[in-house]
Structures are given as structure tokens and as C-alpha cells.
Amino acid sequence: MTDNSKPAWAHLRLTDTIRPGVRVILVGINPGVMSARTGHHFAGPTNRFWGLLYAAGIVPQPITHEDDVRLPEWGIGMTNLVARPSPGIDDLSPAEYLEGWAILERKIAHFRPDIVAFVGVTMYRALWRVLGGVQSGAAKPSGGGVVIKPGFQRATVHGARLFVLPNPSGRNAHFSYDDMLRAFRALGRAMRALPAAGVSARPSARVRAASSSAAPAAGAAGTSRRAGGRSRRTLPSSPAAGPTRRATRKRAGSQS
């Protein structure tokens, strides 16, 4: 422990594995303790992330967290929404999600991927309002909560389509392994269907829609390593009611 009683790993941060030209950016929630200590994404011994990438055909060979720097070889980048490591996502505040989104949006604007895949339903639910408050074709339950299903969502950001994957942590009791593999395979199929590099399938003109995502940007403006370009986005223009502050689920670190 340090003098201020914080764990020795609390100050550690991971490095993004994003290079110009990536077609897909994978977004974790935040680093787990093991990831912070090793310096690699999704390093937890019970995390199924890397096995799912291979089983789904997203990467052509089995790899582990130590190979995260190789992802750009296959057109894939990786970052986290929240840079601060923690034992579980219940330690994160709603403000941290919003501050992280302001930074992530700038990365999307700079690298212009075709797909941004959020590795965690809880993370996407926390950003539901700033992404337009539109669900992926799912009806609201009788209690009025927000239903987010894995797969493509209706919102797009800077021309990138948004995809949601289940959190592959071994602590995630909401999805079976088969459910996770089904979602990862759907992402793999979408990636293989992308047009060849240099051939754009995006519309030539993007409609700028009002969004509240710029509001928390001031507090995090100086923290992005790869911020670039001015914000432009295509979003649904009629936000609905905001989500609950935090999903009811077991503690599950994105990379613990």
C-alpha cells in the first residue's frame, strides 16, 4: 500500500493498441487488477475474451493477453472506456462513464473505424442516453427499464456502427458461454463483410444531431492520448428517458 492507502496498482494505466487504419475498435469497461499489474488487456485468468476472439474467427490464431499489441495486424484496435483500474465495475461512478465517453468519442473521430464494439452490456447501458436513447429493436420491459441486447445498435458515431458484446468475465452470470460465443461470432461475420480497405461504404454526408455527450468533455479534455479532430457524429435525434445509474448484476471487471 502507498502512503495514501491506495493499492500499489491504482496508478497504473494500460496503453491503447490502436493504429491508423484499424477497422474495428474494441472497448473494454476498465482494466481489472491483473490487467493493471501486467500491462495487458483482459489479463484475468478466468476471462474468456481471448479464447472467444479465436473461437469466433475474429483473429486467425489462438492468442493471449500478452499478444494484445498484435491486434492491429488484423485491423483491430483496443482501448478502455475508463482508464482507472478497479477490482470490479461496481467501483466506477456514472461520471467516470461519461468522462470516458468524451475521450472515446475523440478517438473514434480520429481513427474513423467502421465498427466500435463495446465489450459489456452494462457499459453501453450507462451510455444509452448520450448515444441517443434508442434501443436495438427491443421493447421496454413493463418496469420501464432499458433492454440492451448484444449485436448492432441503432446509433452510429462518426460513421462507425456500434456493436455490443457480453462482458466475457468469468463473473458474468447473465450470459452463458454459448451466448457469448454467439455474439462474438456475429461480430466476426460483420467484420468479414466489411468492404475492402480503402473502399468506403459510409454515406458521403453525415447529419450532425444534438447530443449531451459533449457536456462532460471539459473535465477530461486533457487526458486522451490520441485525441484528434473535431467532433461530428450521426446519432438518433430523439433521446428517450435515461437509463438507470447502474445495472443490477454481479461484480464483473472488464479485464479482471
N, C-alpha and C positions, 0 to 999 in steps of 0.2 A: 504493500500500500504506500502511496505517496503521502507527503505531509498534509495535504488537504483531504485525506481519507478517500480519494478516488482510486479505483483499481489501476494497476500499472498499465493495463491495455486501453484505458479510457481515452487517451490522447491519440491513439493510433488511427490512421486513415488508410483506406485502400486506394490504389491507383486505377483510374478508368482504363479499360482496354478498348479504346475506340480510335480508329484511324479514318482519315478521309476515304470515302468510297464505300463504307460499310452499308449494307442493305437493310440490316436489322439491328436494332439496339435492344438488348435485354436489360430490364431494370429490376434489380432486387430492392427489397424494402430498406434494409440497412444491414451492415455487417454484424454477424454474430461474434462471440468472443473468440472462437477458434479462427475465424477469418481474420480478425484484427491481429491476432498473435502470429499467424503465418504469413499475412500479407496477400492472401489469395481469396478469391470469391467462392462462396458456397463450400467452405472447407470443413464443415461439421461432419463427423464420421457417420451420422445417421441420415444425412441429407442425400436425397436421391437425384439431385439436379443433374449431375454429370452423366449418370447412367441413363437417365431419361433422354438427354440430348442425343446420345448414341442410339438408343433403342428406337427413337422416333425418326432417325435418319437426318437429324439436323446437323450432325457432324459425322464425317465418314469413318471415324475410328474411335475406339474407346479412349477417353481422356479423363484426367482427374483435375482437381482444383489447381494443381501445380502447372497445368497446361493452359490456364485461363488467358495467358498472354498470346496464345496461338489462335484464339477465336477470330481475329481479323483476317486470318488466312482463308477463312470460309465466309467472309463477308459479314461477320457478326461482331458487334461491339457490346460492351458490358459496363454498366455503371450502377449506382445505388441512388434511390430517391433521397435517403437521409445518410449523411456521411458518418454520423456518430455511431460507434458500435454499442451494442447492448445485449444482455442475455436473452431478451425476448422483445417482441414488438409492443407488448403492453407498456413498456417503459417509454415509448415515444408519445409526444404530445400532438394534438391536432395542428398546432402552429408549426411543428417541425415538418409535418407532411406538406403544408402549404409553402413553407420556405424552400423545401426541397424541390417542389414542383416549379417554382420560379427559376431555379438553377437548371433543372432538367429541360424546361422549355427552351432555354437558350442553347443548350446542347443540341436539341432536335433542330432548332433553326440553323445552327452552324453546320451540322453534319448531314442533314437532309436525308435520313433513312427512308426506306419505303414502308417499314413496319416498326412500330415500337411495341414491345411485348412486356407487359407488367407481370412480374413473377409474384403473384399474390392477389387474390380477390379482395382481401381487406385493404390493400393499398389502393386499388382502383376505387373501391367504395369511398375511401377517405377523400379522394379527389373528384368524386362524382359531380359535385356542383360546379367546380371550376372547369370541368370538361363538358359542360353543357347540361347536366342533369337529365340525360336521355339514356334509357336502358336499352339493352341489346335484344329488343323484341320480347322481353319477359314482362308478364303482368305483375303489378304490385300485389303483395300478399294482403290479406284482409286487415292486418295490423298496420299497414301503411309503410312498412319498411322498404328498403331498396334491395331488389334482387339483381345481382350481377352474376351472369353465367360465363364460364370460360369460353373463349373464342373471340372473334372480331366484335368490336363495339361500334356504335353508330358515329361517335365523334372522331374527327381527324384533327391532327395538329401539324401545321406547316406541311401539309400534303401527305403526312405519314398516317397510315391506318393504325388503329390501336387494337391490340390483342391482349387478352387476359389469360394467364396460366394459373393453375393452382399453385400454392406455395408447396414446394416439394420437401419441406422439412419433415423429419420423422415424427414431429409432434403434431402435425396437422391431421386431426381426426375427422375432418369434414369431407375429405376426398380419399377414396381408395387408390391403390397404386394403378389399377386399371383405369380409373377416372383420370388420373394424372397423365398416364401414357396416351390416352385418347386425345387429350387436349394438346399435348406436345406433338403428337403426330399430325394434328390439324395444322399446327404452326409449320411443321416441316413441309406439308403439302403446299401451304401458301407460299413458303419461301421458294420452293422449286417452281412454282407457277409465275414467279416474278419475271418481267421482261429482261432480256439480256442487258448487261451493264452498258450504259450509255444510251439506252432506248427508254425514254420516259413514257409511263402510262398515265401520268398525272395531267389534270387539266391545265391549260396554259394560264388561266386566270384564277386566282384564289379570292374568295369572298372573305373580307375581314368582318368578323362578328364580335359583338360585345362579349367580354368575359371578365370575371372578377379575378382571374389568375394573376394579373399584374399587381394586385394590391399588396401581397406580401413580399414583392420583389425587393423593395428598398432595404429590408433587414438582411437580405442575403446577397446583395448585389456584388460584394467584393469576394465571395467565397468560391465562385466557379472557376475551375482550372481551364475550362475550354469554352468559355462564353464567347459568342461571336454573332454578329448580325443583328438586325432589328427584328423585333417580334412581329410575326404575321402568322395568323392561324385560320383554319377553317373549322368552325365549331357550330353545333346547332344553336339557333338564335333564341330559343325559348326555354331557359332553365326552369326546372321544376323545383319542388321543395328539396332542401339539402338533406344529406344523409345523417344518420346517427353519428355521434362522435367516434365511436369505436365499436367494432363488431364483437359480438359475444362468441368467443372461441377460446381454445386453449392457447397458452403462450407458445408462440412459434417464431423463433428468429429466422429471418430470411436466409441467413447463411450460418446458423449455429449448428 
